[in-house]
Amino acid sequence: MEYHSPVLLEECINGLSINPDGIYIDATFGGGGHSKLILSKLRNGKLFAFDQDLNSIDNELNSPKFKLINANFRFIKNFLKMEGVEKIDGILADLGISSHQIDVPSRGFSTRFNGDLDMRMNVNSYLTAKDVVNNYSEENLSNLFFSYGELRNSKKISSAIIDARKSAEITTTSELVYVVENLVPEKHRNKFLSKVFQSIRIEVNDEMSSLEEMLLSAQELLKVNGRLVVLSYHSLEDRLVKNLIRKGNFSSEVQKDFFGNPIRSLKEINKKVIVASASEIRINSRARSAKLRIASKINDN
């Protein structure tokens, strides 16, 4: 299956500062691009990869140093415990949705194709985009468009959906696009629709809570000097990563101990967020919104 080319691939792998005998996690396996490069740098080390999308099995790598676990990365700590792993040398998470998921119409992720309103990354989970669009209250819809899409006209969007579903259930991506596409000028339409779909996708997959749990687990699992490498594609994800690294928590305030020292166990490796070069963006348009942050574990607080 066709998966996207990893963005900032070399920068991500270099950020892990790989110990050939260490234990590493690829939290978002996808097409296996990151895992292949990590494996090539291991001698006696071990790589565990996670992906909740069952289609990722098609890309599984044949190596005694590799194990793919079909699970949401929020459960990393539990699964590693079952593998007898207590500490790791590094973890990489590329938070972007894969081209494979976007380009399969039946998955319902794309505004470009007509397909069922699904958007589940794990096809066995119960909540679908159709459930959200047709069953959420106007207030709940407005809140998720505002919170997850940062859309200022969230109330207009939710109102339009409520009005439309009074006549008939909204069941496809094209129907949803038709309901909301005229709420903004045409020149802003593609970006607007992407944010509408992003909002629903985040809700369906509980992405923000999953990310918080994964980051806290990663922070706990890392050895001192172990590396956290996260590539994000929208401000909500990047804000969580940045705050945990800089503040020690997911809020914007630094917590301090009795002596006034900041309570945190990570330090930034790159003070300035790493972005893709103009040449990479020309080759891979996904790279345009990518932000890479790298941190090192400084203590076991």
Beta strands, then each sheet from edge to edge (+ up, - down):
strand 1: 23-26
strand 2: 46-50
strand 3: 66-69
strand 4: 88-94
strand 5: 222-232
strand 6: 266-268
strand 7: 291-297
sheet 1: 3+ 2+ 1+ 4+ 5+ 7- 6+
end
